[in-house]
Amino acid sequence: MRETGDFVRVKGAEMFFLGRKDSQIKRHGKRLDIECIQQAAESLCQVEACAVIWYQQGKLILVVVPKDNLAEEDAFKELQKCLPVHAVPDELVLIEALPLTLHGKINTSELNKIYSAHLNSIRRDNKLNGAEELWERLQHLWKSILSLPDEPFSISKDSVFLYSGGDSIKSLRFHDEIENMVGKVIPGLLEVILSSSIAEVYRLVLKTVFPSEDQLKNPNTSMKRKLNDCSGEEACEEHVNIKSRGYITVAAGLISFVALSRGSHMFSVNCSKSFINLSNMRQARTKLRQSPLSSPVISNIMKTEERRSDLTNVSKADEIGPPQGSPGKDNSVPIAKFLIGVRWTSCTGKCVDASPLVIIPATDDLSATVYIGSHSHAMQAIDLDSGKIKWERILEDRIESSACVSKCGSFIVVGGYSGLVYVLRSNNGETHWVFTTEDAVKSSAALDPSTGLIYVGSHDQHVYALDIYKEECIWKLHCEGGAVFASPCLSLLPHHLYIATLRGCLLAVNPDTGGKIWKSSCGKPLFSSPHCNAQYVCVGCVDGNLYCFSHSGEKVWQFSTNGPIFSSPCISSLTKQEIFFGSHDCFIYSCNMEGNLLWKFKTTSSVYATPFVFHSHDLEREAFLAAVSTDGNVWLLNAKNGMVEGIHKLPGEVFSSPVVCGERLIVGCRNDYVYCLDLFIAEKIRNSKDVLNAPLNSCFLNAR
């Protein structure tokens, strides 16, 4: 054990958190000393005295005794100049004098009572007086949380929070502020904030607070579609078994292939075990037979080599456990095993948040293909070796979900914001079938290899089981009122389908019938997709915990981080069943199946994407972890101890999850491009005569 500064009460094998022995708190995934806020506020000339309270572990309140006339807006602007974003108080409250204890210290308990009374007074005084006032105050909150000037201009009714400068943390704050404003819980509010316009947010709040008032009419209301061949009554039922399960007839001409997708997921059809083991390396062998040193990639490699010195400024494996994960006392950096260069890029026209799907045919005469979508509505099929676009389809709306391959390999399945699920022919992008849901589809589809069924979630709060060969919906399930952002996860033994919702529920479902097996609530929204092995199913939560459940629905353990978890856990067969995931606290974590921390690595930004475990062709005995932080840094870590083995900076934010095929890493970027990176063994590059004799000036000239 080590000293953390936390006070706990030990009861049996559990420890219950009571508080801190210092003034530190955890806010927005970052540790914060509230005395720093107090010192910054006391430096303002119009502040006589002040105190900071962490009200109900959720709101940061600055209580001020003003010296003269103190303008709250001016005070906030001054604090924003000298404090980081996560340290700016949620609210400022003016009082005449600070309450003190008998020992002359600030009475925090009394301050909490004062603020509670202040809240009740505001709710009484600021009672909403109708739909018009609600609209005005909703716009005020919108501007305040997005740090927009509170000038008398109206927010467009079509504005979407996430596209107006919001993010997941600000969405949660907006959600809480609205519920505080109206004084009641609003079911489904977070889902609407994340996926719909301010007009839809207003409509939902209006319906809850003033059910008798006319709702705001918006000509651009999001399209709501009804499931084909289903009545309105059927759509309201929890579970609709549209078709009984029969034998799924797979299309003729089954091909042999291996499919790789985020989180180290591998699916193979008609492939020998030896091919599956080598499929990750076949492309690497082809590449090495060529002369990589004559490629333009080498210029970027030299740039990467130059950047190695930057690693000394990045926290290495800040771990608890194996000493080999710790940097040396001299702060030296071990020689990285990989050098990384850009092999090719493909422009999609807008942000690429989707993760790549890589299909590797078993025959040498066919090249591997990368399938990935974009916010530009474009779906691209790209040759993995050359970067040439094999085909491109412009779909109805933006694409954020990742593609899924069919059992036969002839089709890929992808959802869009328009609420449509597209089944496209993998060889040319032509439409085979389009299925309609009632809201945006951001969930990535999952395949049942035993039946050929495709499972996909929607923001319409349903999960659908689709037979793409018969072009039928076999069943649909209402998911407890929560939108489904995460991808479904299939367990073959036991045969369960796991579904996570933005209402915080994890559901286990019978994949054949859609019947519920069990349900567990995590309390906060689940953006992370569940992942399972033979023993457990794991999922990350906005509350900062990674939860582990047995296949019978018992909560086995939870692992806590200092920030929300949007990254999906990666459980790879290439390692000893370790679990890898990222958090908004900027760390990448590795823990074992008992929930014990093995190591953690501090990146340079929050981690949204799912890590990928892989082997290198030349370093087969070692397992490595590919991960990205949202600031665009691509990290290659030793999967055993978390040490840095390579780093590359992309010129944009990254929310896409990397996929590694052989010694090529594919990932999307918010600068509108898909990137394919070559992972070169550093020792080979450094020892190469071609590199030693290469004109360095031209290398650096071409480096980006």
Residue pairs with C-beta under 8 A, 6 or more apart in sequence:
2 320
5 20
5 21
5 22
5 24
6 17
6 18
6 19
6 20
6 21
7 17
7 18
7 19
7 20
7 21
8 15
8 16
8 17
8 18
9 15
9 16
9 18
10 16
22 33
23 33
23 34
23 35
24 31
24 32
24 33
24 34
25 31
25 32
25 34
25 54
25 57
25 60
26 32
26 562
27 60
27 86
27 87
28 85
28 86
28 169
28 563
28 584
29 86
29 169
29 544
29 561
29 562
29 563
29 564
29 583
29 584
29 585
29 586
29 606
30 84
30 86
30 562
30 563
30 585
31 562
32 86
32 87
34 52
34 54
34 60
35 52
36 83
36 87
37 52
37 60
37 62
37 79
37 83
37 87
37 89
38 50
38 51
38 52
40 79
40 82
40 83
41 47
41 50
41 52
41 62
41 64
41 75
41 79
42 49
42 50
43 82
44 75
44 78
44 79
45 67
46 66
46 67
46 68
46 69
46 70
46 75
47 64
47 65
47 66
47 67
47 70
47 75
48 64
48 65
48 66
48 67
49 64
49 65
49 98
50 62
50 63
50 64
50 65
50 98
51 62
51 63
51 98
51 106
51 108
51 111
52 60
52 61
52 62
52 63
52 89
53 60
53 61
53 63
53 108
53 111
53 112
53 115
54 60
54 61
55 61
55 112
55 115
55 116
58 176
59 90
59 91
60 87
60 88
60 89
60 90
60 91
61 89
61 90
61 91
61 92
61 93
61 115
62 79
62 89
62 91
62 92
62 93
63 93
63 95
63 98
63 111
63 114
63 115
64 70
64 75
64 92
64 93
64 94
64 95
65 94
65 95
65 96
65 97
65 98
66 94
70 94
72 92
72 94
73 150
75 92
76 88
76 89
76 92
79 88
79 89
80 88
80 147
90 173
93 114
93 115
93 118
95 114
98 106
98 107
98 111
99 106
99 107
99 110
99 111
99 114
100 106
100 107
101 107
119 180
123 183
126 181
128 134
128 137
128 181
128 182
128 209
128 210
130 210
130 213
131 206
131 210
131 213
131 214
131 216
134 202
134 205
134 206
134 209
134 210
135 202
135 216
137 181
138 178
138 198
138 201
138 202
138 205
139 154
139 155
139 198
140 150
141 174
141 177
141 178
141 181
142 148
142 155
142 159
142 161
142 164
142 174
142 198
143 149
143 150
143 155
144 150
145 166
145 170
145 173
145 174
145 177
146 161
146 164
146 165
146 166
146 170
147 165
148 165
155 198
156 198
157 197
157 198
157 199
157 216
157 218
157 220
158 197
158 199
158 218
158 220
159 197
159 198
160 195
160 196
160 197
160 198
161 170
161 171
161 174
161 193
161 194
161 198
161 201
162 171
162 194
166 174
168 194
168 527
168 542
168 564
168 566
168 584
169 564
169 584
171 190
171 193
171 194
172 190
172 525
172 542
172 564
174 193
175 189
175 190
175 193
178 186
178 189
178 201
178 205
179 185
179 186
179 189
182 205
182 208
182 209
184 208
184 209
186 204
186 205
186 208
187 481
188 204
188 461
188 481
188 482
188 483
188 503
189 201
189 204
189 205
190 502
190 525
191 459
191 461
191 482
191 483
191 502
191 503
192 200
192 201
192 204
193 201
194 483
194 485
194 502
195 222
195 439
195 440
195 442
195 459
195 483
196 222
197 218
197 220
197 222
199 216
199 218
199 220
199 221
200 218
200 221
200 222
202 216
203 215
203 216
203 218
206 213
206 215
206 216
207 215
222 439
222 440
223 418
223 419
224 438
224 439
224 460
225 419
225 436
225 437
225 438
226 232
226 235
226 438
227 234
227 235
227 436
227 437
227 438
227 473
227 476
228 436
228 473
229 242
230 240
230 242
230 476
234 240
235 438
236 478
237 478
238 477
238 478
238 516
239 475
239 476
239 477
239 478
239 514
239 515
239 516
240 475
240 476
240 477
240 514
241 475
241 513
241 514
242 472
242 473
242 474
242 475
242 476
243 467
243 472
243 473
243 474
243 475
245 451
245 474
245 512
245 513
248 407
248 451
248 452
248 453
248 467
248 469
248 470
249 469
249 470
250 407
250 408
250 452
250 469
251 406
251 408
251 410
251 469
253 408
253 410
254 269
254 270
254 408
254 409
255 269
255 270
255 361
255 362
255 408
255 409
255 410
256 269
256 270
256 271
256 275
256 361
256 362
256 363
257 268
257 269
257 270
257 271
257 359
257 360
257 361
257 362
257 405
257 409
258 266
258 267
258 268
258 271
258 275
258 276
258 279
258 359
258 360
258 362
259 265
259 266
259 267
259 268
259 357
259 358
259 359
259 360
259 405
259 409
260 266
260 279
260 280
260 357
260 358
260 360
260 659
260 660
260 661
261 267
261 355
261 356
261 357
261 358
261 402
261 404
261 659
262 355
262 356
262 402
262 568
262 609
262 610
262 612
262 657
262 658
262 659
263 529
263 531
263 568
263 569
263 570
263 610
263 611
263 612
263 657
264 570
264 572
264 574
264 612
264 613
264 614
266 276
267 405
267 447
267 449
268 275
268 276
268 279
269 407
269 408
269 409
269 449
270 362
271 279
271 362
275 362
279 360
279 661
280 614
280 615
280 660
280 661
280 662
281 615
281 617
281 662
281 663
282 360
282 662
283 360
283 368
283 384
283 385
283 661
283 662
283 663
283 664
284 616
284 617
284 662
284 663
284 664
285 617
285 662
286 385
287 385
287 662
287 663
287 664
287 678
288 617
291 690
292 298
292 678
292 680
293 685
293 688
293 690
293 691
293 694
294 690
295 343
296 702
297 341
297 342
297 343
297 678
298 341
298 691
298 694
298 699
299 341
299 698
299 699
299 700
299 701
299 702
299 703
300 340
300 341
300 342
300 702
300 703
300 704
301 339
301 340
301 341
301 680
301 685
302 696
302 699
302 700
302 703
303 699
303 700
303 703
303 704
304 339
304 340
304 341
304 646
304 647
304 648
305 339
305 685
306 700
307 647
307 649
308 333
308 336
308 647
310 647
311 333
311 336
311 644
311 647
312 331
312 332
312 333
314 602
314 603
314 604
314 644
314 647
315 601
315 602
316 325
316 326
316 327
316 333
316 601
316 602
316 642
316 643
316 644
317 325
317 326
317 327
317 599
317 600
317 601
317 637
317 641
317 642
317 643
318 587
318 600
318 601
318 602
319 325
319 326
319 597
319 598
319 599
319 600
319 601
319 641
319 642
320 597
320 599
320 600
321 597
321 598
321 599
322 598
322 599
322 640
322 641
324 641
324 643
325 599
325 641
325 642
325 643
327 333
333 644
334 643
334 644
335 682
336 636
336 644
336 645
336 646
336 647
336 682
337 616
337 619
337 622
337 624
337 636
337 645
337 646
337 681
337 682
337 683
338 616
338 624
338 636
338 645
338 646
338 679
338 680
338 681
338 682
339 646
339 679
339 680
339 681
339 682
339 685
340 634
340 636
340 646
340 647
340 648
340 665
340 677
340 678
340 679
340 680
341 648
341 677
341 678
341 680
342 675
342 676
342 677
342 678
342 704
343 387
343 664
343 676
343 677
343 678
344 386
344 387
344 676
345 387
345 673
345 674
345 675
345 676
346 380
346 382
346 387
346 389
346 673
346 674
347 672
347 673
348 372
348 374
348 375
348 376
348 378
348 380
348 672
348 673
348 674
349 374
349 376
349 378
349 672
350 374
350 375
350 376
350 398
350 672
351 374
351 375
351 668
351 670
351 672
352 372
352 373
352 374
352 375
352 656
352 668
352 669
352 670
352 672
352 673
352 674
353 375
353 400
353 655
353 656
353 668
353 670
354 372
354 373
354 374
354 399
354 400
354 401
354 402
354 403
354 656
354 668
355 372
355 402
355 444
355 609
355 610
355 656
355 657
355 658
355 659
355 667
355 668
356 370
356 371
356 372
356 402
356 656
356 659
356 666
356 667
356 668
356 674
357 370
357 371
357 372
357 402
357 403
357 404
357 405
357 412
357 659
358 368
358 369
358 370
358 371
358 384
358 659
358 661
358 666
359 368
359 369
359 371
359 405
359 409
359 426
360 368
360 384
360 661
361 367
361 368
367 383
367 384
367 385
367 386
368 383
368 384
368 385
368 661
369 381
369 382
369 383
369 384
369 390
369 426
370 380
370 381
370 382
370 383
370 384
370 666
370 674
370 676
371 379
371 380
371 381
371 382
371 403
371 412
371 414
371 426
372 379
372 380
372 382
372 402
372 403
372 656
372 666
372 668
372 674
373 379
373 380
373 395
373 399
373 400
373 401
373 402
373 403
373 414
373 416
374 380
374 398
374 399
374 668
374 672
375 398
375 399
375 400
376 394
376 398
376 672
377 394
377 395
377 396
377 397
377 398
377 399
377 416
378 392
378 393
378 394
378 395
378 399
379 392
379 393
379 394
379 395
379 399
379 403
379 414
379 422
379 424
379 429
380 389
380 391
380 392
380 674
381 389
381 390
381 391
381 392
381 426
381 429
382 388
382 389
382 390
382 674
382 676
383 389
383 390
384 661
384 664
384 666
384 676
387 676
391 428
391 429
392 429
393 424
393 429
395 416
395 418
395 420
395 422
396 416
396 418
396 420
397 416
397 417
397 418
397 420
397 440
398 416
398 417
399 414
399 415
399 416
399 417
400 417
400 442
401 414
401 415
401 416
401 441
401 442
401 443
401 444
401 445
401 487
402 414
402 444
402 487
402 657
403 412
403 413
403 414
403 444
403 445
404 412
404 413
404 414
404 444
404 445
404 446
404 447
404 454
405 411
405 412
405 413
405 426
405 447
406 412
406 413
406 423
406 426
406 447
406 452
406 454
406 468
407 447
407 449
407 452
408 452
409 426
410 425
410 426
410 427
411 423
411 424
411 425
411 426
411 432
411 468
412 423
412 424
412 426
413 421
413 422
413 423
413 424
413 445
413 454
413 456
413 466
413 468
414 421
414 422
414 424
414 444
414 445
415 421
415 422
415 437
415 441
415 442
415 443
415 444
415 445
415 456
415 458
416 422
416 440
416 441
417 440
417 441
417 442
418 440
419 436
419 437
419 438
419 439
419 440
419 441
419 458
419 460
420 434
420 435
420 436
420 437
420 441
421 434
421 435
421 436
421 437
421 441
421 445
421 456
421 464
421 466
422 431
422 434
423 431
423 432
423 433
423 434
423 435
423 468
424 430
424 431
424 432
425 431
425 432
432 468
433 468
433 471
435 464
435 466
435 473
437 458
437 460
437 462
437 464
438 458
438 460
438 462
439 458
439 459
439 460
439 461
439 483
440 458
440 459
441 456
441 457
441 458
441 459
442 459
442 485
443 456
443 457
443 458
443 484
443 485
443 486
443 487
443 488
444 456
444 487
444 529
445 454
445 455
445 456
445 487
445 488
446 454
446 455
446 456
446 487
446 488
446 489
446 490
446 497
447 453
447 454
447 455
447 490
448 454
448 455
448 490
448 497
448 511
449 492
450 492
450 495
451 511
451 512
452 467
452 468
452 469
453 465
453 466
453 467
453 474
453 511
454 465
454 466
454 467
454 468
455 463
455 464
455 465
455 466
455 488
455 490
455 497
455 511
456 463
456 464
456 466
456 488
457 463
457 464
457 479
457 483
457 484
457 485
457 486
457 487
457 488
457 499
458 464
458 483
458 484
459 483
459 484
459 485
460 483
461 478
461 479
461 480
461 481
461 482
461 483
461 484
461 501
462 476
462 477
462 478
462 479
462 484
463 476
463 477
463 479
463 484
463 488
463 497
463 499
463 509
463 514
464 473
464 475
464 476
465 473
465 474
465 475
465 476
465 511
465 514
466 472
466 473
466 474
467 473
467 474
474 514
475 513
475 514
476 514
477 499
477 507
477 509
477 514
477 516
479 499
479 501
479 503
479 505
479 507
480 501
480 503
480 505
480 507
480 519
481 503
482 501
482 502
482 503
482 504
482 505
483 501
483 502
483 503
484 499
484 500
484 501
484 502
485 500
485 502
485 526
485 527
486 499
486 500
486 501
486 526
486 527
486 528
486 529
486 530
486 539
486 568
487 529
487 568
488 497
488 498
488 499
488 529
489 497
489 498
489 529
489 530
489 531
489 532
489 537
490 496
490 497
490 498
490 511
491 497
491 498
491 532
491 537
491 551
493 534
494 551
495 510
495 511
495 512
496 508
496 509
496 510
496 511
496 517
496 537
496 551
497 508
497 509
497 510
497 511
498 506
498 507
498 508
498 509
498 530
498 532
498 537
498 539
499 506
499 507
499 509
499 530
500 506
500 507
500 526
500 528
500 529
500 530
500 539
501 507
501 525
501 526
502 525
502 526
502 527
503 525
504 521
504 522
504 523
504 524
504 525
504 526
504 541
504 542
505 519
505 520
505 521
505 522
505 526
506 519
506 520
506 521
506 522
506 526
506 530
506 537
506 539
506 547
506 549
507 516
507 518
507 519
508 516
508 517
508 518
508 519
508 537
508 551
508 553
509 515
509 516
509 517
510 516
510 517
517 553
518 552
518 553
519 553
520 549
520 553
520 555
522 539
522 541
522 543
522 545
522 547
523 541
523 543
524 541
524 542
524 543
525 541
525 542
526 539
526 540
526 541
526 542
527 540
527 542
527 566
528 539
528 540
528 541
528 565
528 566
528 567
528 568
528 569
528 581
529 539
529 568
529 610
530 537
530 538
530 539
530 568
530 569
531 537
531 538
531 539
531 568
531 569
531 570
531 571
532 538
532 551
532 571
533 571
533 577
533 593
535 550
535 551
535 577
535 593
536 548
536 549
536 550
536 551
536 556
536 593
537 548
537 549
537 550
537 551
538 546
538 547
538 548
538 549
538 569
538 571
538 579
539 546
539 547
539 549
539 568
539 569
540 546
540 547
540 565
540 566
540 567
540 568
540 569
540 581
540 583
541 547
541 564
541 565
542 564
542 565
542 566
543 564
544 560
544 561
544 562
544 563
544 564
544 565
544 583
544 585
545 558
545 559
545 560
545 561
545 565
546 558
546 559
546 561
546 565
546 569
546 579
546 581
546 589
546 591
547 555
547 558
548 555
548 556
548 557
548 558
548 559
548 593
548 595
549 555
549 556
550 556
556 595
557 594
557 595
558 595
559 589
559 591
559 595
559 597
561 583
561 585
561 587
561 589
562 583
562 585
562 587
563 583
563 584
563 585
563 586
563 606
564 583
564 584
565 581
565 582
565 583
565 584
566 584
566 608
567 581
567 582
567 583
567 607
567 608
567 609
567 610
567 611
568 581
568 610
568 657
569 579
569 580
569 581
569 610
570 579
570 580
570 581
570 610
570 611
570 612
570 613
571 577
571 578
571 579
571 580
572 578
572 580
572 613
572 623
574 613
574 614
574 615
574 623
574 639
575 613
575 623
575 639
575 640
576 592
577 592
577 593
578 590
578 591
578 592
578 593
578 598
578 639
579 589
579 590
579 591
579 592
579 593
580 588
580 589
580 590
580 611
580 613
580 625
580 627
580 639
581 588
581 589
581 610
581 611
582 588
582 589
582 603
582 606
582 607
582 608
582 609
582 610
582 611
582 627
582 629
583 589
583 606
583 607
584 606
584 607
584 608
585 606
586 602
586 603
586 604
586 605
586 606
586 607
586 629
587 600
587 601
587 602
587 603
587 607
588 600
588 601
588 603
588 607
588 611
588 625
588 627
588 635
588 637
588 642
589 597
589 599
589 600
590 597
590 598
590 599
590 600
590 625
590 639
590 642
591 597
591 598
592 598
598 642
599 641
599 642
600 642
601 635
601 637
601 642
601 644
603 627
603 629
603 633
603 635
604 629
604 631
604 633
605 629
605 630
605 631
605 633
606 629
606 630
607 627
607 628
607 629
607 630
608 630
608 654
608 655
609 627
609 628
609 654
609 655
609 656
609 657
609 658
609 667
610 657
611 625
611 626
611 627
611 657
611 658
612 625
612 626
612 627
612 657
612 658
612 659
612 660
613 623
613 624
613 625
613 626
613 639
614 623
614 624
614 625
614 626
614 660
615 622
615 623
615 624
616 622
616 624
616 663
616 679
616 681
617 662
617 663
618 681
618 684
619 681
622 638
622 639
622 640
623 638
623 639
623 640
624 636
624 637
624 638
624 639
624 645
625 635
625 636
625 637
625 638
625 639
625 642
626 634
626 635
626 636
626 658
626 660
626 665
627 634
627 635
627 637
627 658
628 634
628 635
628 650
628 654
628 656
628 657
628 658
628 667
629 635
629 654
630 653
630 654
630 655
631 653
631 654
632 649
632 650
632 651
632 652
632 653
632 654
632 669
633 647
633 648
633 649
633 650
634 647
634 648
634 649
634 650
634 654
634 658
634 665
634 667
634 677
635 644
635 646
635 647
636 644
636 645
636 646
636 647
636 679
637 643
637 644
637 645
638 645
646 679
646 682
648 677
650 667
650 669
650 671
650 675
651 669
651 671
651 704
652 669
652 670
652 671
652 672
652 673
653 669
653 670
654 667
654 668
654 669
654 670
655 668
655 670
656 667
656 668
656 669
657 667
658 665
658 666
658 667
659 665
659 666
659 667
660 666
660 679
663 678
663 679
663 680
664 676
664 677
664 678
664 679
665 675
665 676
665 677
665 679
666 674
666 675
666 676
666 677
667 674
667 675
667 677
668 674
668 675
669 675
685 691
